[in-house]
Amino acid sequence: MHTFLIIVPDGGMLFEAAGIADILMQANRLMSKDARTPAYQVTLATTQQHRVVHGASGLNLLADHRLCDLDPNTPRDTILITGKGLTKEEGSDVVQWIKKAAPHAGRIVSICGGAMLLAETGLLDGRHATTHWRLLDTLQSEFPQILVERGPIYIQDGSVWTSGGVSSGFDLTLALVEDDHGFNLARDVAQDLVMFLRRPGSQAQFSRYLLNQAAEGPIRDLQIWLPDNITADLSVEQLAEHVAMSPRNFTRVFTRETGMTPAKYVEEVRLNAARQRLEQTTLGVEQIAVMTGFGTGLNLRRVFERNLQLTPTEYRERFCSRMLA
């Protein structure tokens, strides 16, 4: 029987832990016909000084144990953490516990912001890892020794598994079931729960690039101007002329104040505009390409595939307004 400890920090989304536990229990139910012992023994532990986990929704979850009462030296097959918690103190307690427990665990797993705590333990050093798309830049800048991947829903690197935001933990859990008990059981669990065994696309399809705003001055004024002028000539030379700078100085200042090159910033502004039209209108791909400055549907497709790993048509099918579906 596979022992599975789920650490649930306070203030998060409780459906992560509950959903993962339900997936594992479904695996138990489906195996019960052929096995004398359950596939998984699941235990939930809270980081609090009591057993009640307070969720961001206002709902509460009663954990089996307080993490501080569990011996980190006890052998466990899987230790999974569902988030990074609300306070540094809470996170620090988890980090110290996992440091002691990791040598005795078969694998260590994080969901969403839990990767930030694994990073603090040093377990991700030199490994490929991912986290929620909003935290990817933070993870990379604070822990440059980690090989941060922006696209995957989840990543396995040796005995350490990390995943993207929130529901990506379900994708990862199905992968763990397949790793432990084979394809057939993982497929049956996914089909019973009406889930994808392999979710189409990558985490990138859900992300919105966080366009940093310059504090003030001509670069900030240019950023305000750009969304209303995406079909104009937005070359570096033209943008530099717009703010009365030389192209070289403009590129240096813009990159310093926004954290990305002018060309990348323009592409993201146009990409966001195209995504909005795909989500909220019935305009054709060629029309949208012209309206958002990409010129042709082929150019738009290339940008979508490079940034989101799916086509404009696939994006519309997954994210368009219900009224247009």
Beta strands, then each sheet from edge to edge (+ up, - down):
strand 1: 2-8
strand 2: 40-46
strand 3: 52-54
strand 4: 60-62
strand 5: 65-66
strand 6: 76-81
strand 7: 105-110
strand 8: 128-129
strand 9: 147-148
strand 10: 154-157
strand 11: 160-163
sheet 1: 5+ 2+ 1+ 6+ 7+ 11+ 10-
sheet 2: 3+ 4-
sheet 3: 8+ 9+
end
